Amino acid sequence: IIPQDFLTTVLLLGFAGLLLGACNPLIYELDAELTYPSPAETSAGLISLIDNIALLLSLTITPLSSTLSNTFMTCTIAVCFVCVLIVKEEYLRMDAGEQTAETREGLAAVLQYYSKYEDEDI
């Protein structure tokens, strides 16, 4: 159905990269919400680590066999699909901000909480 010439491949890969780039901030934000009260940097680091390990495996498998590479990619997509189905969205970070914002000290408490983690990095 799709012609397999160089230009079509470049356009499709560019479009896929554009979509992935648009989804990344949403994924990182949802992950920060799901892993609250852990710092957002921790969850972002874990996402990057898993992404890099999967890329390393993919680059290692690809030269061996295209069938093996396609099987690996299909299994990766299936695992991600199952993970998306079983995750329960809970906006703990947002809820904590709303609960503390009801008082005058709310914003200061949230800022103090996050500054505590910034001080530990120094």
N, C-alpha and C positions, 0 to 999 in steps of 0.2 A: 504494500500500500504506500509506504514512504520510500521515495527513491534513495538509493544508498550511494550518493556521490559525496565528495568532500564538503561542498558548500552546505548541503542539507545537514550533514553531521555537525559542522561547526555551528550552524544556526540552532539546532536542537540542543546541543551542549550548552550554548550560551543562554538559551531560554531556561534550561534546567538549572543552571548556575544562578540566574536571576531569581527564580522561584525559591531556591534554597537560601539565597542571601536575604530574601524578604521574610522567610520563615524563621531564620536564626534568632532575631531579637524576641520574637514571640515565644520560642522554645526556652530561651534563657530566662525570660521573665516568669513563665509558668513554673519552671524548675525552681527559681528563687522563692516563689510562693509556696510550692509544695514542700520545700525543705526548711522553711522557716521554723525555728529561730536560728538555724545555722546561717552563717554569713553567705551572701550571694556569691562571693568569690569562690567558696568551697564547691558549691554546686556547679558553677561555671567551669571550674578546673576539672571536675570529674567528667563533665560532658566532653571537654576538649581531650582528656585522656582517653576516654572510650572511643571517641571519633578517630584519634590518631592510631590507636591500636587496630581498629577496624580497617583503616586505610593501609597500614603496614601489612596486615594479613592479605588484603586485596591485592596490593602490589606484589606480594610474594607469590600469590597463587596465580595471578594472571599470566605470567610467562610459561607456567607449567602446562595449562590446558584451558582453552576457552570454555569448555563444558564445565570444568571444575569452578571456574570463575563465575559463570552464570548460576551455578548451583549455590555457591557461596552468597552471591548477591540476592538470590531469591529467598534463601533462608534468613538473611539479614532483614529483608523487607518483611517477611512473615513474623519474625520475632518483634520487630518494631510495631507492627500492626497489633499484635497481641498485647504489647505493653500499653499502647494507646487505648485499647479497649478496657483494660483492667484498672487504669489510673482513675482515681476519684479526685476531682478538682476540689481543693479546699484552699481558700484564699486567706491563710492564717496571718500573713504579714499585713494584708490590707485590713483584715478584721481587727488586728491589734492596733493598727493606726487609727481606725474609727472609734474603737473603745476608749483609747487614751485621749483622743481629740475632744471627747465630751467634757473633759476637765480643762482648766487653764494650764495645767502642768503637762498635758498630754503631748504636745509637740516637743517640749523640752525633754520629756522622758524618752521619746523615740530617738531624738537626736543624741541624747546621752548614751542610749543603748548602742547606737551605731558608732559613736566616737570611741567607745570602749574597745571595739575591735580595731579601729584605726590606730589607737595608741599602742596596741599589742604588736602591730606590724612595724612600728618604728624601732 
